[in-house]
Amino acid sequence: MKFKYTHTNGKKGQEEILGFVLIILLVVVAGVILLAMQLNKPAEDIKSIEARNLLEATLAYTTDCAVRYVPEYSSVKDLIGNCYSGYDCSNLNKGSCMVLNDTLNNLLSSGLEKEFESGKINSYSFDIKGEDNSTIISLSKGNCAKSLAYGAYQPLDTNNGKVNLFFKLCYSNLSNQA
């Protein structure tokens, strides 16, 4: 079997290289567009993430309440379930709802103190509602009127049913924010 060599003046190779270059250019342009979209995320997304992170950190905080025995202290997340179920803090001789209310007030006041002083945040609200939408705990500070509000929502399963957490931060002036 004989192979016959034909000379094509390299045009086929040039066409393949040109096609490859076009594909690379399309990928680069798409990458630049995606990068520009990522860098230009609206402040709303960032602020909602801040609210979400603060809510998650609050839920993980360990309280002074021990429902069963010391040193089995409840996290805020556990204390919400204990409050919804009507348990008391045996080591403090107080109801878990009272301890939860005090703990959340202290956490939010101290955690947001600098933001209030700097004027970054002018109000917040934290609501815990039962399955039937009854209010278990409702905390707020400041007035959210004429502000940009961003929030976080977290459903939470407890032994006594589901509760819903609503946390809202109101920012006074987003142009000063990073």
N, C-alpha and C positions, 0 to 999 in steps of 0.2 A: 504494500500500500504506500503510495507516494503522496506526500503533502505538497500542495502548491502554495507558495508564498506570494501573497499579493501586497503591494505597497499602497497604503491609504493616505500617505502624506501627513500622518499624525492627527488628522481631523477628529477621529473617533476619540482619541485620548484627550484632546482639547475639550471636546463636548462633555466628556465625563468629569473632567476637572471643573469645568464651568458649572455643571449641575451640582457637584459637591460644594463648591463655593457658595452657590445660591442657598443650599440647605443650611450651611453654617451661618450665613447671614440671617436667614429666617429664625434660626434658633437664638442667635444673639439679640435680634430685635425683640423677640418674645421675652427673653430674659430681662432685657432693659425695661420693657413695659411692666412686667411682673414686679421688678425691683422698685420701680417708681410708684406702683400702686401700694406696695408694702410700706414704703417710706412716707407716703402721704395718707396713712391711716387717720381717720378723723379722731379728734380728741375724745369723742363719746366712747369709743372702744376702750381707750386707755383708762378713762375715768371709771367705766363700768368694771374694768379689771381691778382697779384700786378698791372699789366697793366690795367686790367679790373676795379679794384677798383679805380685807379687813374682817369680813364676815367669817371666813374660814379660820382666821387666826383667833377670833373671838370664840368660836365654837370649840377650839382645841385647848383653850385656857383652863387650867385646873383651879377649881374653887376651894373654899374652906369647908364645904359641905360634905359630910360623910353620912349617907343615908343608912347604911347597914352598920359599919364599924370603922374606926380609925385604924389604919391609915388609908382606907379605900375612899379617897376623895373623888368627887364627881367633876368631870369636865363640864363646861357650860352646855355642851351638847347633851350630856347625860342629865344634867340638872333640868333642862327643858323637859325631857321625858318624865323626870321625877315630879316636876311641877304639874305637868298635864295629868299625871296619875294621882296627884294629891299626897305625895310622900313628904315627910318632914326630914330635916337634917338632925339626926340623932345626937351628934356631937355639939350642935349649936342651940338646940332646943328652939328652933325656928322652923317655920314652913319653908319648903324648898322654893316656892314662888317668891317669898320675901327675899331670900338669899339671892335668887336669880336676878330679881329686880335691882338689888343693891350692887351686885357684881357687875351687871351690864352697865349701870349708871357710872360706876367707877372706871370700868374699862374704856367706855366710850369717851368719858370726860377727859381722862388722862391721855388716851390714845389720840384724840383729835385736838388737844389743847393748843399745840403749836399752829395747826392749820386754822383754828379760830382766831388766834392772836395775829397771825399774818394776814388774815382776811381771805385766805384761799377758799375756805369753806365757811358758809354762814349759817348752815343748819343741817340737821340729820334727823332721820326717824328710823326706829327699829320696832317692828311689830311682829308678834308671834300670835298666830291664829290657829284655832283648832280645825278639825275636819268640817265642822258645821259653820265655819267662818266666825266663831266666837273669839273675842279677843282674850288672850291669856296674859300677855304683857304688851304694853305700848309705851315706848319712850320716845321723846323728841326734845330737840333743843333748837332754838332759833326759828326763823321764818323763811320759808323757801320761795316766797313770792318774788318774782322778777329774777329768778336764779335759774341756772341750768342744773337739772336734777339727773343723777345717774344712780342706778341701783342694782341690787342683786337679790335674787330669789332663791330659796333653798327649801325643798320639801324634806321633811325629816320623819322617819318612822319611829314610833315609840311603842311601848308595851300596850298603851291605851288607845292607839290609833295614830293617824298621821297629823302632823302639825306643819304649818307653812311659815317660813321666816321671810320677812320683807325688810330689806335694809336700803335706805336711800340717803345719799349725800347730795347736798346742794352747793354748787360752786358759784362763788360770786363773780369772778372774772377769769375766764379761760385764757385770755391773752397773756396773763402773767404766769401761766402754768407751763411746766416742761412736759 
